[in-house]
Amino acid sequence: MKKGITVILCTFNGAARLPKTIDHLAAQKVSGDLNWELIVVDNASTDRSSEVVKTLWEQHNNNPRVSLNLALENTPGKLFAFQKGIALAKYEYFIICDDDNWLKADYVQTAFDILEKNMRIGALGGQALAATTSILPYWFKAVQEGYAVGTQAKNTGDVTSKGMLWGAGLSSRTQLYKDMYDDFPSLLIDKNDHRILTAEDSEYCLRLVLKGYQLYYDSRLSLHHYIPDGRLTLTYKNSLFDNFKKANLIIDNYFIAIKYKLNISLLNRIRLTLITPIRYFLASNKQKKYRQRIIMCYLFPFIKPDPTTAKIKAFMNK
């Protein structure tokens, strides 16, 4: 792929949010030899989001080297929209910029420089400050990570042990993303209602860890995350975390794979081989029993796994 970086912005009815986001993208300060592009994927909006983006970009962008590519994805769900953007990206690296993310002026350049210098980094994240038109509710700080707000680590450095970085501002490698999904589609598609469960960013990071890549946090990467009043209600917060809860049934399986397949010593493996079957039979409820069975699937190759575990194991062995 060409040397440079692609900013992928997915939007659904984001016409009201997009002006500030585009303002900050147009204000990016990059070196003269850094090629970058903006891909905006309209996820079946009904509020003329694409026209808003085109008009704003033409007003702001004075650099003909930075192209705007507008695309349409009619299948609802950010994952589908983002993968459309990835398919269109022409540069080696990419940044996820949600339609409510205001990137710091050096974000594009900094992300490119970090990824260029360290090929072990699979995904790169930064910090986010909340931007609102009102006062944040009393409960917000306790749950701000669920809103992709705050710092993702105390210090700049390797955060692979966390297993994830949030999607807002996430930077990575375009071909690497394709490699993670080409033969193994996301497991986060809810078969009951065909929605894409929240946490597609976590799934990507966990797949990177399973393949031996590093997750990295750098405090120089900074953005403001605009949160409208409608998303600062207890009703919205509860709905958001309910979706996380559903997604965690799958995300936890990835974590178990990492813990019991990759990060386990020989002594610990022997110990777990002896006690996990006992824990399984003595489990006090279905949830605990299910978890112990997943662990046994990673410890004992002869145990038939459930469909999700089978797909993760197949991904690991690819």
ABEGO torsion letter per residue (X at the ends): XBBEBBBBBBBBGAAAAAAAAAAAAAABBBBAABBBBBBBBBBGBAAGAAAAAAAAAAAABABAABBBBBBBBABBEAAAAAAAAAAABABABBBBBBAABBBBAAAAAAAAAAAAABAABABBBBBBBBBBABBBBAAAAAAAAAAGBEBABABBEBAAAAGBBBABGBBBBAAAAAAAAAABBBAABBAAAGBBBBGAAAAAAAAAAAAGBBBBBBAABBBBBBBBAAAABAAAAAAAAAAAAAAAAAAAAAAAAAAAAABBBAAAAAAAAAAAAAAAAABABAAAAAAAAAAAAAABAABBBBAAAAAAAAAAAX
